[in-house]
């Protein structure tokens, strides 16, 4: 039995541009609208990868780190 205080968790699975990710807070740069197809941990990282309105070819050049499934994150020392 599960305690009544535990709420049901809903996992949102998203897909676009031949990419899949989990989480409604992720920010996707859709290639159908001129983007790179990348998925970023949040909107701030999405904004960072598009200085002057154009995608940076390699978000790693901006210090971002990719997960195994290709989601771009902040470096661990800046995550807190």
C-alpha positions, 0 to 999 in steps of 0.5 A, spaced: 500 500 500 502 507 498 501 512 503 495 517 502 500 523 502 504 520 496 501 524 489 501 520 483 506 522 478 505 523 471 511 523 466 510 527 460 514 524 454 515 528 448 518 527 441 519 532 435 525 532 430 526 525 431 528 526 438 525 524 444 525 527 451 522 526 458 519 533 462 515 539 460 520 543 463 525 542 457 526 546 451 526 544 444 529 548 438 525 545 433 528 544 426 521 545 423 522 552 424 529 553 423 532 551 429 538 546 430 533 540 433 537 540 440 533 539 447 535 543 453 534 542 460 531 549 461 529 555 457 535 559 459 539 554 456 535 554 450 536 562 450 544 561 451 545 557 445 542 562 440 546 568 441 543 573 436 538 569 434 542 563 431 543 557 434 551 555 436 553 549 432 556 546 438 553 547 445 559 544 448 563 550 446 558 554 451 560 550 456 554 545 456 554 538 457 550 533 453 547 527 457 547 520 454 540 521 451 542 528 448 539 533 453 544 539 454 545 541 461 549 546 465 556 544 467 555 540 474 559 546 478 554 551 475 548 547 477 547 549 484 
